[in-house]
Amino acid sequence: MCESEKKKESCKGALYCVNLALRIVVMGLAVAAAALMATASQCTIFLYYGGPLHTITYKDFGPFVYLVVASSIGAFMEAIAIFLTVCKKKDDEPAKVLLPLLDAAVPVLLYSATAAAFAAGDMSYCAVGKRVGVCTTAAAGNFCNQVHIAMYVSLAAGVSVLFAEIVKNWPTGEKKKECGGGCGSDSDSDKSPCHHGCHSKH
């Protein structure tokens, strides 16, 4: 094996390790986002204008529920992708079919969940004829802070997915055929395409 081929193999190995590490990061961040959102100060009490005490949880907002569900499913899919990446064999047909599907589904789930959560980030609702912002009351501080952290963690998971895809598809260069195997060559052989078999000067 020539020096250039060794460098290409080393590069492929490094890219594989980086891609695997990013996949693990994506899975961890997705789990963290779902856990943070699902446990976002569910005992917080919010007193809206002229009304009784009201308990606010993430379940009061559809986009936040979607973030929990989508992030959980995305983390599970990424775990399967990690397993297939590590354990797949050279001619493993199921892995060849499943990996591209998982790599397409996980970003869709994470991107859509993050976008929906940020769209509902003001966390307001109608009460007694007014639009009430949940985070305008000090009592809702813990809830709002944890929800915002969960949103940014979900965003970080989406960014990590993007980098994982970039690394996975990073070009390592095409292998060039090596001249050789013949019983002779002329002085211009390294400027011309490779030829197999014998040839001689005329």
N, C-alpha and C positions, 0 to 999 in steps of 0.2 A: 504494500500500500504506500503510495507516494505521500509527500508531506502535505500537499493540498487536500487530499482525501482525508488525512488524519485530522486536519483543521476543521473540515466540514463535519466529520463525525463528532468531534468535540463540541462544535457549535450546536449541532442538533441535540446533543445530550444536555447542554446548558439550557437551551430553549425549552426542552421537555421539563426540566426541573423547575424553571421559572413558571411555566404554564401550570404545572401541578401545584406549585405553591400559591399561585393566584386563585386557582380553583378552590383550594382549601380556605383562603381568605374570603372568597365570595360566599361560601357555605357558612362560615362563621359569622360574617356580617349580616347575612340574611336571617340567621337564627336570632342574632342579637336584636335586630330591628323588630322582628315579630314579638320577641319576649318583652322588649321595652314598651312597645305599643300596647300589648295585652295586659301589662301590669301598671299602666300609667295612672297611678294615684286614683284608683277606683272609689276611694272613700271621700274624695274631694266634694265639698258642699258649695254650691253656687247659689247665691241669693239674687234672683233677677228682679227687676223693678216691680215693686208692689206685689210680688208673688211669694209663695211659700218657699221653704228650703227645697233645693232640687239637687239631686246627685248626678254628676256628669261623669260618664265613662267613654272610652273609645267606641263603645257599641252605639252611642248616640250619633255617630258620624259614619255613614256608609264607606267613604274612602279609607277610613282608618281600619275598618273591619276587613276591607279588601286587601289592605297592606299586610295585615296579620296572616290572612289566608294565602295570598300570593307569595309572600316571603317564605312561609312554611313549606309550601309546595316547591318553590324554587330551590330551597335548601335541600329538600329531599331529592329532587332531580339532580342537583349538583353532586350530592353524595353518590348517587348511582354513576354519574359521569366519572367521578374520581375513581370509583371501583373499576369501571371498565377501562379507564386509561392505564391504571396500574396493572391490572390482571389480564388484559386482553392478549391473545396470542396473535401471531402474524397473520393467520388466515381465519380469524374469528369473525364470521359473517354477522352474527347478531350485534357485536360491538360496532362493526362498520355501519350498520343500519341505525342503531340506537344513538350513538354519539352525536351525529349531525342533528338529529331531532332534538336531543336534549340541549345541545349548544344553541339551537334556535329558540327553544321554548323558555329557557331560563332568563335570557335577557328581556324577552317580551314581558314576562311576569314581573320582573324587578323594575323595568322602566315604567310600565303602566301603573304599578302600585305606587312608585315614587311620585310620578306626575299627578296622580289622583290625590295623594296625601298633601302635596304642596298646593294643589288647587283649593283644597279645603282648609288650608293652614290658618285662616282667620278664625275658624271655629266659632261661628255665630249662628243663632237661630232666632225664630220669631217667638215673642212672648208678650202678652198684654198689649198687642198692637205695635210693638217696637222690635227692631232688630237688635238683639243682645249679643255682645261679644263676650265669649267665655273668659278670655284672657284679660279682660279689662278689670277683673276683680282680683284682689290680692289673694283671696281664698283659693283661687284656681291656679296659683303659681306653680305648684309642684306638678299638677296635671299637664299644664301647658309646656313646662320645661321638658318633661319626659317625652311628651309627644313630639316636640321639635327635635330632640336628640334622636328619637327613633326615625324621624324623617331623614335626618342627615346621615344616619348610619345606613339607611336604605339607599340613599344616594351614593354613598361610598361603595356599597355592594355593586350598584350598577356601573360605576366607574371601573371597579375591579374586573367585572365581566368584560368590559370593553378592552382593557389591557390584556386580559387572558386571550381574547380572540385575536388581538394584534400579534401577540407572541406566538400563538398556535400557527398562524398563517404567515409568519415572518419568512421571507425567502432566504434560503441558504445557498442558492446557486446550483446550477445544473452540473452534473458530473460530466467532465470531458473525457472522451475516449482517448486512451493512451496509444501512441504509435508503437508498434512492436509486433513481435510474433513472426516477422519476416526474416529473410536471410540477407537482406541488404537494404541500403538506403542511400539517397543522394544528398547533396549539400543543402538542398532546398526543402528537405523533408519536414523540418520544424516550422516552415511557413505554409505548408500545404495541409489539407485535410488528412486524417489518418487513413492509411490503407493497410489492409490485412493481406498477408500472403507475401510471396517473393517478388522483388522487382530489381532490376539492375540498370546501370547506366548505359547509355547508348552513345 
